[in-house]
Amino acid sequence: MRSTPIAITFALIIGPAGVSAATIQINSTTQEVTVVNTGDGVAGNPSGLSNGNCTLGEAILSVNRRVLVDGCVVRDGVGLAVAMPLSGRVMIALAAGARYTLSEWGTTLYGPTGLPAIGAATEGPFATTALSDIVIEGNGAVIARSAAANTPAFRLFAVAGTIVDQDGVGVQARETNPLLTPAPGHLLSAGRLTLRNVTLQGGFAKGGDTAGRGGGGFGGGGGSQQFFASSTSRLGGFGASNGTLDAGDNNNGGAGAGLGGAIFSTGQLAIINSTLADNAARGGGAATTAGQQGGSGFGGAIFIRNGSLQLQHTTLVANQIAGGGGFLQGFAQAPALYVLGDAASATIRIDNSVLVDSNFVGAAAVFINSIGGGSVTQSNGRNWLTANGTGSNALSGDVRTGNPGLGAVALFGLTPIAIPLPTSG
C-alpha cells in the first residue's frame, strides 16, 4: 500500500438532504438553563423566561416543536423573517468564531446532556408529526462544556431515536428539555442532526454511581437492557437508570456506563468539516465489596446506538475513556467512536476523517459491535485511526493506522491539515 498526501481543507459540504433556506441566527452565546415547573409557561416559551434573545438551546427547541421560543426568528434565503416551517430542514447558524459555553445539563433523557435532545414530541402540548431536522452551521465556532470547577458532568448533544417514557416519571424538567416531564406513554420521535464547521470540546458523559445500591441498564431501572451486565452478576450497567443522574434501584446491580462524551445518538447524525476534542466517557463508580464492578466508558467522543452516522472530513482527537472504579474495574473501549447495533441496525459511512487519540496509542480508536441480533452496516472510504479493531469489531474501508502527527489540538478546527491518507494498490 502506498500513501498519498491529501489536504483536508474543510470546504463547505452540503449535508445528505440539502440545506433549507429557513435559518435561525443565534444572537446569544449564553445557555440560560433554568429549572422550571411542569407547567408550560406561555406559548412557545417553556420556562416563562422571555428576554428577547435566541440561545442555541432555544433554537433547538424551536425546531423540535415547530414553535418559535423566546426571541428566535426564522429567516428565508434573502433574510426576511418568515413563519417557522411546519416540516423540513432548518439551519441554526452560529456566530463566526464564537464560543458557546455550557455550564449546566439541560436534559437527562439519555443521561445528562447540555443541550435539548434532537427529536420531536409526538404527544403532549407540543406534539408534531414533523421530523426534527436540524443543521447547525458552526462558522468556526466552538461548543464546549465549561472548564470551571464544580461544573457537573454532561455530554453536549443527544439525538433521539423513537423512545417511550414508560413509567410516567419523565425526565427532569429544565428550560432546554423538549418534553417538559411527559405524561405516561409520551413518545419522542427520531431526530436528524447535521453539524458543520464546528468544534465540540470538553463534553463528559459519566455513568451513575451505585451509591451502595446498584446501577440500571440503558434506559431502565435495575439493569434492564443490560450490556456486559446482569442483575445477578453485579457487573456494570449499560447506562444510567431511567435517564437520571443516579444509578438504578437494583440492589445487586453495577454502576451505570458513560456513553459518548460529546454526542450520544440513536437517530440520524452527520458531522462534516468539524473537530471533536477533549471529550470523555467514564463509567460510574461501584462499591468495593466483592463482585461489584464499575460502569463502562464507551465512545470518548461519540456513541451510536442503532440509527445512522456520517462523518466527512472530521477529526476526533484527544478524547478519553475510563471504566469506573469498584471491586472490579469497569470496561473502557473506543476513545473516538463506539457503534452498537442493539437488536436493530446501525449504518455508518466515514470518509477522509482522522480518529486518533495520543493517550490510547495501540488501542482501537473505533469499536464496532452488535448484540441481541443487531447489525452494523459500513460503507467507508479512506480514514486514519490510531489503531483499528479486528474482525467484526474493525472499521472497514481503506484505513491507515498509527500516529498522523497532527500536532497540538489548537491546530484543528477549520485549519487545513495535510495528512497522508492510504490509497489502493
N, C-alpha and C positions, 0 to 999 in steps of 0.2 A: 504494500500500500504506500502511495506517495502522498505528500501533503502539499497543498497549495494555499498561499496566504490569501485570505478573503477579508475584506474590510466590512465589518458590521457598522454601517453608517447611520442606523436608526432613522431612516427616512420614513415619512408617514405612510402607513399601510392601512388600507380600509379593512374593517372587520368583515367577517364572513357574510353578514347580511346587509352590508352597505350602511350608510350613515344617514339618519333622518335630519331634515333641516330644522326640526324642533330642538332648541337648545336652551338650557338653563345655565346662566352665568353666575357662578358663586361670587358673592361680594363680601364674604367674611371668612377668615381663617380660623375662627373660634369653633368650639364644639357645642357649647350650650346644652349639656346633658343635665336634666333636672328630673328628680323623682316626682312622679305625678300620681294622682288618684286614678282609680279605674274608670272614672267618668271621662268624658272626651273633650271637655272644654268647648271652645267654639268650633264651628265647622272649619275643617282644613287646618286646624291648629291643635294638635293632640294634647298639649300640656297647658293651654291657655297662655303660653308665653308668646307675646307678639311685640317684637321690637323693630320690625320692618326690614330686617336683613335676611340673607339666604345663606345658610351654612351648608356644608356638604351633606350632613345628616338630614337636614330639612329637604334638600333637593332629592335625595334618595327616597324619602318618604313621599314626596310629591309624585314621583313616578310609580312607586308601589301602589299608591291609592288612586292615581289619576285625578288627584285633587291638590291644588297648589297649597303649600304650607307657608305660613308667615309671609315674608317678603319675596318669595321666589316668583320669578316671572319667566314664562316661556316666550322665546322669540323665534321668528322664522328666519329663512336664509338671508333676508335683507335687513334684519334687525328690528322688525316690527313686533310689538307684543301681540301674542295670539293666545287663544284658549289652550289649555292642556289637552293634547290629543288623547282620545279615548282608547287608542291602541297604537301599536308600532313602537319603533325605537326612539328613544330620547337621549340626546347628548347632554352631559353635565360638563361644563368647561371650567377648569381651574385656572387661576391666575398664573401667568408665566413666571416660573422660578420661585413661586411662593412655597411656604412650608405650612402644612396643616397638622397641628399637633393635637393628639387625642390624649386626654388625661383621665378619663373615666370609661368604664364599659357602658354600652348603651343598650345591649340586649344579652340575654343568656340563652337564646334559642338553641344554639349549638355549642354551648359553653360561652363564657364571657367574650364579647366581641364589641369593638369600639363603635362601629357604625351599624345602622339598621341592616338586618338581613335582606338580601336582594330577593324579593318574592312578593306576590300579591295575595291578599286575603280573599278567599272565595266565599266566606261567610262573615257575618258581623256588619258593623256600621260602615266599613269601607270595602265591602265586597265588590269585586270586579272580575270579569272574565278575561281581561287583558293580561298578557304576559308582561311581567316587569322586566323590560328590555332596556338596559342602561349601558351607554358608552361613557366612560369617564376619560375625557381628553385632558391629560395632565399638563401639557405645555411645559414640561420640565420641572413640574412641582414635586414636592416630597410630601407623602402622607406618613406620619410617624407617631408611634406611641411615645408619650413624654418620658424623658430620661430622668425626671425629678425623683427624688427619694420618696418612697411610700406610694408610688404610682401602682395601682393594682395590676394584676396580670390579666391581659386580654389580647386576643388577636385583632387584626384590623378589619377584615371583611369576612362575611359568610354568605354563600349563595345557596338558596333553598332548593331542595327537591320537594316533591309533594309529601307533606307530613301532616299528621293529625295530633292535636293536643287531646289525648285520650282521657286524662284524669281530671280535666276541668280546672286544675290549679293554674295553668298558664305560666308563661314566663313573666318575670318581674317587670312591671310597667315602668318604662322610662321614656323620656321625650323622644328618643330615637328608635323606639320599638314599634314595628309596623302593625302589631296586633293588639296592643293595649289590653293584656290579660283576656284572652279569648274565652268564650263560653265553651263547655264541653263539646268536642267534635269539630271545632272550627279548623279549617284547612288553610295552609299556606301553599300556594301553587309554586311550581318550579320557576326559578328566575334565570335571567341571562345577563352576565356582566362581561363587558369588554373594557380592559384597561389599556391605555396607550400613552406612551411618553411620560411615564410617571415612575417614581421610586417609592417603594414601600419599605419602611425601616422600623426596627425595634419592636415588632409585634411579639407577644409572649403568650402562647397557649399553655396553660398549666392545668393538669388534671386535679380533680378534687382530692383532698386528703381524707383518710379514713376517719380521723378523729376518734379512733378506737372502736368504730362500728363497722365500717365496710363500704366498699365502693360499688356503684352500679355499672352496668354496661352502657353502651352508647344509647342515649335517649330513653333509658328506662331504669327504674329503681331495682335494687337488689340484683343487678347483674344480668338483666335481660339483654338479648342480642349481644352476648359477650364475644370478645375477640381475644384469644390467648387467655381466657379466663373461665372460671366456673365458680358457682357459689359454694361448691363443696371443696374445691381445691384451694380456695382463698388466694387465687392468683389475681394479678392486676386487671381491673375492668377496662373495657374498650374505650369508654368515655365517661364524662361526668354524668351522674344520675339526674334524670329529669331536666336536663339542661340547666341545672342550678350550679352555684359556686361550690357546693359541698358534695361530699360523697353520698352514696345511697344508704338505704336502711337495712341492707342485708348484713346481719351480724358477722357473717363469715367472709364477706366479700373483700376484694383487694381495693387499692386506690384507683381513682379514675385516670384516664390517659389524657395527655396533652396532644392535640391533633391539629397540625397546620399552624405554625407560628404567625404567619401573615394572613393566610386565606384557608378557610375550610369550605369545600364546595360539594354539594350533591346535585347541583343543577348544571348550567352551561357556563363555562368560563373560558375567556380568551384573553391572553396577555401579549401585547405587541410593543416592541421597542422600549422595554422597561427593565427595571432593576429591582430585585428583592434582596436586601442585605441586612445582616444583623438581626434577623428574627430567630425565634427559638421555640421549640416544643419540649415540654418536660412533664413527665408523669408525676402524679400526686404521691405524697408520702404515705406509707403504711406503718402500722405498729411493728415493733421489733420482736414481738412474740413469735414463736415458732410457726412457720408456714405462711406468715403474712408477706405479701410481695408488693413492691411499689408499682405504680401505674406506668404505662409505656409512654415514651416520647416518640412520635412518628411524624415525619414531614416537617423539618425545621422551617421551611418556607411555605409549602403548600401540601395540603392533604385533600385528595379527591376520593370521594366515596360514590361510586356509580356516576352517572351523568357524563359530561364531556369536558375535555381540556384541549385548548390550542395554545401553544407557545411559539412565537415567532420573534427572532432577533432579540431575545431576552436573556438577561444574566441573573442567575441565582448564585450568590456568593456570601461566604462568612455567616451562614445560618447554622444553628446548632441544635442538637438533640441531646436528651438525657433521660434515663429512666429514673423513676422516683425511688427514694430510699425506703428501707424496711428490713425485715429479716432476710428477704431476698430482694436483690436489686431488680428494678423494672427493666423491660426491654427498651432499646433505642435503635431506630433504623431511619435511614434516608434523611440526611441533613438538608437536602434540597427539596425532593418531591417524593411523596408516597401516594401510589394509586391503588385503590382497592375496588374490585368487583365483588360486592357483597350480596349474594343471592339475586343479582341483577347484572347489568352490563355497564362497563365504563369504556369510553372511547377517547383516545388521545392522539394528537398529532403535534410533534415538536420539531421545529426546523431552525437551523442556524442559531442555536442557542447554547449557552455555556452554563452548566450546572455543576459547580465545584464548591469545595469548602476546605480551606487550608488546615482547619482544625481536625479534619477527618480524612487525611490523606490515606489512601488504601481502603477506605470504607466505601461501599456503594452509595453514590450521591442520590441515586434514584432506586426505588424499590417498587416492583410491580407484583401485586398479589391478588388472589381471588379465594373466596371462601363461600360455603353454602351453595355451591353450584353456580356461582357468579363467574364472570369472564371480563377480560380486558382486551380490547382490540386496539392495536397500534398501527399507525401509518406515519412513520417518522422519516425525516431527511437526515441531514448532516449535523452532528452535535458534538460537544466536548464535555466529558464528565471527569471528575476526579478519579472515579473508578466505577465500573459497571457491575451489575449483579450477574448471576449465572442462570442458565436455563430459562424457565418461565418468569423468573424474577428480574430479568435483564431488560433494559431499554433496547428496542430493536432499531434498525436503521444503520446508517454509516456513522459509527461512533469512534471518536478518538479519546483516549484516556491519558491521565497524567496532569501535570501542572501547566496550565497555559500561560503562566507568567503575567497575570493581569495587573499586578501591582496593587496600589492602595485602593480602597473602596471609593475614595474621593474621585477617582478617575472614571467611575462608572456613570450611570445615568445616560445622558444624551451625548456624552463624549464618544467620538468614533474610536473603536478598538480594532486593530488589525491582528487577527489570530490565524494560525494555520489550521484550517478545517480539512478533514480527510476527504479524499476523492476516490472514486472507484478505480480499480486497475492496479 
